[in-house]
């Protein structure tokens, strides 16, 4: 399998991110986003497997003038495949979904996921009505992903093949209330977030 380094991919996508709103799926995607720099406009999930895309959709609909990126894994997206159909039906132009596909369930012991057996998540997203969906295997393709995330008309879906590396943990804050308040304040301002 020709595959990329997950931390390099995420760091590239989040470099000079400005006001990009990021939902980081539980486990390694949240650690990858934190390794790229803990940021108040990143909402890392510590649980709720399968819900990263739905949270991203809610943000995209509530904040139509802001760009929203969901960074998640193949295991999580497989648990929430119905979310792709809902996103396709709603068609938020400001939403991008990046799936870091190592073909493994990283949280439960690195068992193979369905993508290891040929399941095409980008094809599923295409069938669900995403404006663009791609399978990315090379560093050269990451520039197009970044362009889509920051300037493309969505919804966009990028399945990025990454190596199943065991990388050092870079954990975001664990306090859910703190993460929620921090995100709301960064998004809405201190006064509005307090209401």
C-alpha positions, 0 to 999 in steps of 0.5 A: 500500500502506497501511503502517507505519514498522517502527521505530515498530512494533517500539519499540511492541511492545518498550516496557516489555517486562519479561521478554519473550524475543525472537528477532529474525530476521536483517537488518532485524528484528534491527536494529529490535529493537536500535534499540528498545534492545539487551537481553540477552533479545533473541537476534538472528540474524546468519544461519540464514535461515528459522529464527527461528520454530523457535528461538522455538518451542524457547524457548516449549516450554522456558520455558512460563511465559515469553512468547516473541516472534519478530520476523521478515520476510516473506522469512525466513518464506517460507523457513521456511513449514514452521515454521508447521505445526510451531508449529500442531501443537505449539500453544505458548500463550506464543508470538507471531510478528510478521512485518514485511512490506515485501513485499521481500527486504531482504538481497539487493536489495529484490526483491519477495517473494511477499506483493507478489503477494498471498500471505496469510501470516496465512491460512497461519498460520490454516490451520496452526492458530494460535489467532489470525492477523491482517493489520495495516495501521494504527497502531490495530491495533498495540495489539491486537498488543501485547496479544496478545504480552503477554497472549494465548493463542497461538500468535499470528501478526501480519503487519504491513504496513510501508513498504520504507524504507531505515533507518540500521543499528543493529547488535546485537553480532556475536559469536555466542558472546557473544550466546548466553552473554548470553541464557542468563545473562539467562534462567537466571541466571549460575550456571545458565548456566555449567553 
